[in-house]
Amino acid sequence: MKSKKLNIENEKGYNLQAYLELPANQKPSNFAVFAHCFTCTSSLSAVKNISRALTNHGFAVVRFDFTGLGRSEGRFSESHFSANVSDLLAVNTYLQNYYMAPSLLVGHSLGGAAVIKAASLLNNIKAVATVGAPATVGHVTKLFSHGLDEVAAKGEVEVHIGGRPFKIDTAFVEDFSKTNLPEVTKNLRKPLLIMHAPFDNIVAIKNAEKLYQNAHHPKSFISLDGADHLLTNSQDSLYVGNVIGSWVQRYFEPQDNAMLDTDGEQLVAHLNLQEENFTTNIQTKKHAFIADEPESVGGNDFGPSPYDYLSAGLAACTVMTLKLYAERKNWDLKEVYAYITYSKKHSTDLMLDIEKPMRMDFLQKRLKLIGNLDQTQRQRLMEIASKCPVHKTLQSDVIIETELI
């Protein structure tokens, strides 16, 4: 994921700090805008993780700070719901003018409510996804309910939300009651994905139920079982981003997967050392996947390890070869499992009589064959499993040529 800082001016002339996150080759197929939660900022780890996951699906993602939050200009008291929607429209206009009109809006918590409203006003938005969104905009006022009476009496007061001080005024409070979100959702008529944690203690799950009931198809619901409202567990936020990235493809025109240009080769791997530890994006002409290292060796465990992929290649080739052979012989092979384990073993442990004993690469392959097969057929299939192309490659003298480009 490559990040570019943007400064976007909203309708009041305030500068909104924003970041444009791009796929590895900086050639997005679509643009998305992310709206963060109430009193949060675009630097929240959940926001970054969801954005990163979406870039792996070919999206460019703009994450930005609402008015008066983070590094955006303005006062927090101006960051009411209508202002949040206005900021989203400003970001949308900026992208239309300088890049490409966004087609996806993603919102977290109150940001989820804001993207529903903004999407109802924007023809270019093709789909909307919300995470932990309230069903009523006024729901958020419970976070500063301890100051409502004082606001009515004094006009402006300082309240503490999440342990931080914020100044709010009468206009700020009153704005939250102006939008009928269930009615907006009912009239949205765009693909909507609602994601919510069942035990969210900030925005209860009944909010997701109400939004879903009011929305028209196509609509989807995903339960974020075990997650908290802020998605503090990185696995939860990465899951959210990957689900959104997969879900939304159904509503977009299919495109060649060109997030990483293979430059005429069969496959390319890319690791950005400035932003990642070991997490590596891998791309073939039509498919993308992620490799990583386990946490035990300092990785984030976001994907299989390189040796997992080596074993996977052997396992996949084995079962495919057995399928073809059994079909050609008209044998009753219904299912086949190939279990692979890679390790290092000493030649003496492997009972190998070689001139210079040493530690060697060792791949153990165990097969499970399902079907009406006699012992002779099973034995022959085990022999054929050693003749699959990848098996042969691993046992042959392989030449690897490396050059700098």
JOVEN-V202612 format. One record per pair of residues at least 24 apart in sequence whose C-alpha atoms are under 6 Angstrom apart, sorted by the first residue. I is the first residue (numbers start at 1). GAP is how many residues later the second one is. D is the distance in Angstrom with one decimal. If there is no record, write none. Layout:
i:I gap:GAP d:D
i:I gap:GAP d:D
//
This chain:
i:10 gap:77 d:5.8
i:10 gap:80 d:5.3
i:14 gap:59 d:5.3
i:15 gap:57 d:5.8
i:15 gap:58 d:5.4
i:16 gap:56 d:4.4
i:17 gap:47 d:5.7
i:17 gap:48 d:5.8
i:17 gap:54 d:5.9
i:17 gap:55 d:5.0
i:18 gap:45 d:5.7
i:18 gap:46 d:4.0
i:19 gap:43 d:5.6
i:19 gap:44 d:5.5
i:20 gap:41 d:5.7
i:20 gap:42 d:4.5
i:21 gap:39 d:5.5
i:21 gap:40 d:5.0
i:22 gap:33 d:6.0
i:22 gap:38 d:4.6
i:23 gap:32 d:4.7
i:23 gap:35 d:5.9
i:23 gap:236 d:5.9
i:25 gap:234 d:5.8
i:25 gap:235 d:5.2
i:28 gap:30 d:5.2
i:28 gap:31 d:5.2
i:28 gap:32 d:5.4
i:29 gap:29 d:5.5
i:29 gap:30 d:6.0
i:30 gap:29 d:5.0
i:31 gap:28 d:5.4
i:31 gap:29 d:4.7
i:31 gap:30 d:5.8
i:31 gap:71 d:4.4
i:31 gap:72 d:6.0
i:32 gap:29 d:4.7
i:32 gap:70 d:5.2
i:32 gap:72 d:4.6
i:32 gap:73 d:5.6
i:33 gap:28 d:5.6
i:33 gap:29 d:4.8
i:33 gap:72 d:5.1
i:34 gap:29 d:5.0
i:34 gap:72 d:4.8
i:34 gap:73 d:5.7
i:35 gap:72 d:4.5
i:35 gap:76 d:4.7
i:36 gap:72 d:5.3
i:36 gap:75 d:5.2
i:37 gap:71 d:5.0
i:37 gap:72 d:4.9
i:37 gap:73 d:5.3
i:37 gap:74 d:5.1
i:38 gap:72 d:5.5
i:41 gap:24 d:5.4
i:41 gap:29 d:5.4
i:46 gap:185 d:6.0
i:46 gap:191 d:5.3
i:49 gap:188 d:5.9
i:49 gap:189 d:5.4
i:50 gap:187 d:5.6
i:50 gap:188 d:5.5
i:50 gap:191 d:4.2
i:53 gap:185 d:6.0
i:53 gap:188 d:4.9
i:53 gap:189 d:5.4
i:54 gap:187 d:5.6
i:54 gap:191 d:5.4
i:57 gap:188 d:5.6
i:58 gap:201 d:5.5
i:77 gap:90 d:5.9
i:77 gap:91 d:4.7
i:77 gap:95 d:5.7
i:80 gap:92 d:5.4
i:81 gap:95 d:6.0
i:85 gap:29 d:5.4
i:85 gap:33 d:5.7
i:104 gap:24 d:5.8
i:106 gap:24 d:5.7
i:109 gap:24 d:4.1
i:120 gap:68 d:5.4
i:127 gap:63 d:5.8
i:127 gap:64 d:4.9
i:128 gap:64 d:4.9
i:129 gap:63 d:5.7
i:129 gap:64 d:4.6
i:129 gap:65 d:6.0
i:130 gap:64 d:5.1
i:130 gap:65 d:6.0
i:131 gap:64 d:4.7
i:131 gap:65 d:5.7
i:132 gap:64 d:4.7
i:134 gap:73 d:5.3
i:135 gap:72 d:4.7
i:135 gap:76 d:5.6
i:136 gap:45 d:5.6
i:137 gap:39 d:5.6
i:138 gap:38 d:4.9
i:138 gap:39 d:5.3
i:182 gap:32 d:6.0
i:185 gap:30 d:5.4
i:186 gap:28 d:4.9
i:186 gap:29 d:4.7
i:191 gap:27 d:5.0
i:191 gap:28 d:5.7
i:192 gap:27 d:4.8
i:193 gap:26 d:5.9
i:193 gap:27 d:4.8
i:193 gap:28 d:5.8
i:194 gap:27 d:4.8
i:195 gap:26 d:5.8
i:195 gap:27 d:4.8
i:195 gap:28 d:5.9
i:196 gap:27 d:5.5
i:196 gap:28 d:5.5
i:197 gap:26 d:5.8
i:197 gap:27 d:4.3
i:197 gap:28 d:5.5
i:197 gap:30 d:5.6
i:200 gap:28 d:5.6
i:200 gap:29 d:5.4
i:257 gap:29 d:5.1
i:311 gap:29 d:5.9
i:314 gap:76 d:5.6
i:318 gap:67 d:5.5
i:318 gap:70 d:5.6
i:321 gap:67 d:5.8
i:332 gap:39 d:5.4
i:332 gap:40 d:5.4
i:333 gap:38 d:4.7
i:334 gap:36 d:5.5
i:334 gap:37 d:5.0
i:335 gap:35 d:4.9
i:336 gap:32 d:5.7
i:336 gap:33 d:4.7
i:337 gap:30 d:5.6
i:337 gap:31 d:4.9
i:338 gap:28 d:5.8
i:338 gap:29 d:4.8
i:339 gap:26 d:5.6
i:339 gap:27 d:5.0
i:340 gap:24 d:5.5
i:340 gap:25 d:4.8
//
